[in-house]
Structures are given as C-alpha cells and as structure tokens.
Amino acid sequence: MTEAFVIGITRDAFYTIFIVSAPALVVSIVVGLLISVFQAATSITEMTLTFVPKILAIGVVCILLLPFIMNKMLQFTQHVFNLIPNLK
C-alpha cells in the first residue's frame, strides 16, 4: 500500500461525503436565510423559529434523495472492495 493509494482512497471518501451531504447543507442554508429575512422583516426575534422548518426541510430532502444517496454510497463501497485485491 503506497502513499498515493491511501491518498486516492481518502480523496474518494471526502468527495463522496461532499456529494452526499451537499443537498442537505444547501437546503439548510436556504431555509435559514429565508427565515432570517422573514424574522428581519417582521421583527420577530425568536431563536427557536429556525429549527423546525430546517429539520422538516432536511428530512424531506433526505427522503427524496435517498435513492441518489444510496447509489453514491454503494458505488464508493464497491470501489473500495474492488481495491482490496491490490493491497499488499
């Protein structure tokens, strides 16, 4: 196992993590921004107002994108398993 081999696996792992988590993070940012604008426009200063809409939005996105997420995770796992015979 060379240094380049380990760096390649680590790079693929970080790429997969980024691709899988990006939709939920983007939705969280957009919902948070919209709620912040709403709070600024209405002068509502309730700190807990952002949590429920964010949780619901992220839950919906995760349910809708579950096939995509599972596909990416399975591709990465199969890739790692296919690299096992190359280990020395």
PyMOL CGO cylinders between C-alpha atoms (Angstrom):
from pymol import cmd
from pymol.cgo import CYLINDER

trace = [
    CYLINDER, 0.00, 0.00, 0.00, 1.61, 3.19, -1.17, 0.3, 1, 1, 1, 1, 1, 1,
    CYLINDER, 1.61, 3.19, -1.17, 1.07, 6.75, -0.10, 0.3, 1, 1, 1, 1, 1, 1,
    CYLINDER, 1.07, 6.75, -0.10, -0.65, 7.57, -3.39, 0.3, 1, 1, 1, 1, 1, 1,
    CYLINDER, -0.65, 7.57, -3.39, -3.06, 4.66, -2.87, 0.3, 1, 1, 1, 1, 1, 1,
    CYLINDER, -3.06, 4.66, -2.87, -4.09, 5.92, 0.57, 0.3, 1, 1, 1, 1, 1, 1,
    CYLINDER, -4.09, 5.92, 0.57, -4.42, 9.49, -0.70, 0.3, 1, 1, 1, 1, 1, 1,
    CYLINDER, -4.42, 9.49, -0.70, -6.63, 8.26, -3.55, 0.3, 1, 1, 1, 1, 1, 1,
    CYLINDER, -6.63, 8.26, -3.55, -8.98, 6.38, -1.22, 0.3, 1, 1, 1, 1, 1, 1,
    CYLINDER, -8.98, 6.38, -1.22, -9.12, 9.36, 1.15, 0.3, 1, 1, 1, 1, 1, 1,
    CYLINDER, -9.12, 9.36, 1.15, -9.85, 11.73, -1.73, 0.3, 1, 1, 1, 1, 1, 1,
    CYLINDER, -9.85, 11.73, -1.73, -12.66, 9.48, -2.96, 0.3, 1, 1, 1, 1, 1, 1,
    CYLINDER, -12.66, 9.48, -2.96, -14.09, 9.26, 0.57, 0.3, 1, 1, 1, 1, 1, 1,
    CYLINDER, -14.09, 9.26, 0.57, -14.13, 13.04, 1.00, 0.3, 1, 1, 1, 1, 1, 1,
    CYLINDER, -14.13, 13.04, 1.00, -15.65, 13.51, -2.45, 0.3, 1, 1, 1, 1, 1, 1,
    CYLINDER, -15.65, 13.51, -2.45, -18.40, 11.00, -1.63, 0.3, 1, 1, 1, 1, 1, 1,
    CYLINDER, -18.40, 11.00, -1.63, -19.09, 12.68, 1.72, 0.3, 1, 1, 1, 1, 1, 1,
    CYLINDER, -19.09, 12.68, 1.72, -19.31, 16.06, 0.00, 0.3, 1, 1, 1, 1, 1, 1,
    CYLINDER, -19.31, 16.06, 0.00, -21.70, 14.81, -2.71, 0.3, 1, 1, 1, 1, 1, 1,
    CYLINDER, -21.70, 14.81, -2.71, -23.93, 13.01, -0.21, 0.3, 1, 1, 1, 1, 1, 1,
    CYLINDER, -23.93, 13.01, -0.21, -24.13, 15.86, 2.32, 0.3, 1, 1, 1, 1, 1, 1,
    CYLINDER, -24.13, 15.86, 2.32, -24.29, 18.83, -0.08, 0.3, 1, 1, 1, 1, 1, 1,
    CYLINDER, -24.29, 18.83, -0.08, -28.05, 18.74, -0.79, 0.3, 1, 1, 1, 1, 1, 1,
    CYLINDER, -28.05, 18.74, -0.79, -28.98, 18.77, 2.90, 0.3, 1, 1, 1, 1, 1, 1,
    CYLINDER, -28.98, 18.77, 2.90, -26.50, 21.54, 3.65, 0.3, 1, 1, 1, 1, 1, 1,
    CYLINDER, -26.50, 21.54, 3.65, -27.71, 23.70, 0.76, 0.3, 1, 1, 1, 1, 1, 1,
    CYLINDER, -27.71, 23.70, 0.76, -31.35, 23.27, 1.80, 0.3, 1, 1, 1, 1, 1, 1,
    CYLINDER, -31.35, 23.27, 1.80, -30.44, 24.13, 5.39, 0.3, 1, 1, 1, 1, 1, 1,
    CYLINDER, -30.44, 24.13, 5.39, -28.68, 27.31, 4.29, 0.3, 1, 1, 1, 1, 1, 1,
    CYLINDER, -28.68, 27.31, 4.29, -31.53, 28.39, 2.00, 0.3, 1, 1, 1, 1, 1, 1,
    CYLINDER, -31.53, 28.39, 2.00, -34.24, 27.74, 4.61, 0.3, 1, 1, 1, 1, 1, 1,
    CYLINDER, -34.24, 27.74, 4.61, -32.18, 29.50, 7.28, 0.3, 1, 1, 1, 1, 1, 1,
    CYLINDER, -32.18, 29.50, 7.28, -31.68, 32.50, 5.02, 0.3, 1, 1, 1, 1, 1, 1,
    CYLINDER, -31.68, 32.50, 5.02, -35.37, 32.71, 4.17, 0.3, 1, 1, 1, 1, 1, 1,
    CYLINDER, -35.37, 32.71, 4.17, -36.37, 32.50, 7.82, 0.3, 1, 1, 1, 1, 1, 1,
    CYLINDER, -36.37, 32.50, 7.82, -33.78, 35.14, 8.74, 0.3, 1, 1, 1, 1, 1, 1,
    CYLINDER, -33.78, 35.14, 8.74, -35.19, 37.50, 6.13, 0.3, 1, 1, 1, 1, 1, 1,
    CYLINDER, -35.19, 37.50, 6.13, -38.70, 36.81, 7.45, 0.3, 1, 1, 1, 1, 1, 1,
    CYLINDER, -38.70, 36.81, 7.45, -37.57, 37.47, 11.02, 0.3, 1, 1, 1, 1, 1, 1,
    CYLINDER, -37.57, 37.47, 11.02, -35.85, 40.70, 10.00, 0.3, 1, 1, 1, 1, 1, 1,
    CYLINDER, -35.85, 40.70, 10.00, -38.93, 41.89, 8.10, 0.3, 1, 1, 1, 1, 1, 1,
    CYLINDER, -38.93, 41.89, 8.10, -41.34, 41.13, 10.94, 0.3, 1, 1, 1, 1, 1, 1,
    CYLINDER, -41.34, 41.13, 10.94, -39.03, 41.97, 13.86, 0.3, 1, 1, 1, 1, 1, 1,
    CYLINDER, -39.03, 41.97, 13.86, -39.58, 38.52, 15.37, 0.3, 1, 1, 1, 1, 1, 1,
    CYLINDER, -39.58, 38.52, 15.37, -36.54, 37.62, 17.47, 0.3, 1, 1, 1, 1, 1, 1,
    CYLINDER, -36.54, 37.62, 17.47, -37.48, 34.06, 18.40, 0.3, 1, 1, 1, 1, 1, 1,
    CYLINDER, -37.48, 34.06, 18.40, -34.28, 31.99, 18.24, 0.3, 1, 1, 1, 1, 1, 1,
    CYLINDER, -34.28, 31.99, 18.24, -36.02, 28.61, 18.02, 0.3, 1, 1, 1, 1, 1, 1,
    CYLINDER, -36.02, 28.61, 18.02, -38.12, 29.57, 14.99, 0.3, 1, 1, 1, 1, 1, 1,
    CYLINDER, -38.12, 29.57, 14.99, -35.48, 28.31, 12.55, 0.3, 1, 1, 1, 1, 1, 1,
    CYLINDER, -35.48, 28.31, 12.55, -35.13, 24.78, 13.93, 0.3, 1, 1, 1, 1, 1, 1,
    CYLINDER, -35.13, 24.78, 13.93, -38.45, 23.18, 12.99, 0.3, 1, 1, 1, 1, 1, 1,
    CYLINDER, -38.45, 23.18, 12.99, -38.55, 24.36, 9.34, 0.3, 1, 1, 1, 1, 1, 1,
    CYLINDER, -38.55, 24.36, 9.34, -34.91, 23.36, 8.86, 0.3, 1, 1, 1, 1, 1, 1,
    CYLINDER, -34.91, 23.36, 8.86, -35.48, 19.90, 10.32, 0.3, 1, 1, 1, 1, 1, 1,
    CYLINDER, -35.48, 19.90, 10.32, -38.58, 19.37, 8.17, 0.3, 1, 1, 1, 1, 1, 1,
    CYLINDER, -38.58, 19.37, 8.17, -36.86, 20.61, 5.00, 0.3, 1, 1, 1, 1, 1, 1,
    CYLINDER, -36.86, 20.61, 5.00, -33.78, 18.45, 5.56, 0.3, 1, 1, 1, 1, 1, 1,
    CYLINDER, -33.78, 18.45, 5.56, -35.98, 15.44, 6.32, 0.3, 1, 1, 1, 1, 1, 1,
    CYLINDER, -35.98, 15.44, 6.32, -37.91, 15.91, 3.07, 0.3, 1, 1, 1, 1, 1, 1,
    CYLINDER, -37.91, 15.91, 3.07, -34.70, 16.34, 1.06, 0.3, 1, 1, 1, 1, 1, 1,
    CYLINDER, -34.70, 16.34, 1.06, -33.16, 13.23, 2.61, 0.3, 1, 1, 1, 1, 1, 1,
    CYLINDER, -33.16, 13.23, 2.61, -36.27, 11.17, 1.86, 0.3, 1, 1, 1, 1, 1, 1,
    CYLINDER, -36.27, 11.17, 1.86, -36.49, 12.43, -1.72, 0.3, 1, 1, 1, 1, 1, 1,
    CYLINDER, -36.49, 12.43, -1.72, -32.78, 11.93, -2.40, 0.3, 1, 1, 1, 1, 1, 1,
    CYLINDER, -32.78, 11.93, -2.40, -32.44, 8.60, -0.60, 0.3, 1, 1, 1, 1, 1, 1,
    CYLINDER, -32.44, 8.60, -0.60, -32.02, 6.60, -3.86, 0.3, 1, 1, 1, 1, 1, 1,
    CYLINDER, -32.02, 6.60, -3.86, -29.29, 9.00, -5.04, 0.3, 1, 1, 1, 1, 1, 1,
    CYLINDER, -29.29, 9.00, -5.04, -27.51, 8.90, -1.67, 0.3, 1, 1, 1, 1, 1, 1,
    CYLINDER, -27.51, 8.90, -1.67, -27.67, 5.09, -1.50, 0.3, 1, 1, 1, 1, 1, 1,
    CYLINDER, -27.67, 5.09, -1.50, -26.37, 4.82, -5.08, 0.3, 1, 1, 1, 1, 1, 1,
    CYLINDER, -26.37, 4.82, -5.08, -23.36, 7.04, -4.31, 0.3, 1, 1, 1, 1, 1, 1,
    CYLINDER, -23.36, 7.04, -4.31, -22.59, 5.17, -1.09, 0.3, 1, 1, 1, 1, 1, 1,
    CYLINDER, -22.59, 5.17, -1.09, -22.86, 1.78, -2.84, 0.3, 1, 1, 1, 1, 1, 1,
    CYLINDER, -22.86, 1.78, -2.84, -20.58, 2.97, -5.65, 0.3, 1, 1, 1, 1, 1, 1,
    CYLINDER, -20.58, 2.97, -5.65, -17.95, 4.08, -3.15, 0.3, 1, 1, 1, 1, 1, 1,
    CYLINDER, -17.95, 4.08, -3.15, -18.22, 0.84, -1.15, 0.3, 1, 1, 1, 1, 1, 1,
    CYLINDER, -18.22, 0.84, -1.15, -17.91, -1.29, -4.28, 0.3, 1, 1, 1, 1, 1, 1,
    CYLINDER, -17.91, -1.29, -4.28, -14.93, 0.78, -5.39, 0.3, 1, 1, 1, 1, 1, 1,
    CYLINDER, -14.93, 0.78, -5.39, -13.18, 0.21, -2.05, 0.3, 1, 1, 1, 1, 1, 1,
    CYLINDER, -13.18, 0.21, -2.05, -13.99, -3.51, -2.11, 0.3, 1, 1, 1, 1, 1, 1,
    CYLINDER, -13.99, -3.51, -2.11, -12.62, -3.77, -5.65, 0.3, 1, 1, 1, 1, 1, 1,
    CYLINDER, -12.62, -3.77, -5.65, -9.35, -2.22, -4.44, 0.3, 1, 1, 1, 1, 1, 1,
    CYLINDER, -9.35, -2.22, -4.44, -8.82, -4.87, -1.74, 0.3, 1, 1, 1, 1, 1, 1,
    CYLINDER, -8.82, -4.87, -1.74, -7.03, -7.35, -4.08, 0.3, 1, 1, 1, 1, 1, 1,
    CYLINDER, -7.03, -7.35, -4.08, -4.49, -4.61, -4.92, 0.3, 1, 1, 1, 1, 1, 1,
    CYLINDER, -4.49, -4.61, -4.92, -3.40, -4.28, -1.28, 0.3, 1, 1, 1, 1, 1, 1,
    CYLINDER, -3.40, -4.28, -1.28, -0.01, -5.76, -0.48, 0.3, 1, 1, 1, 1, 1, 1,
]
cmd.load_cgo(trace, "trace")
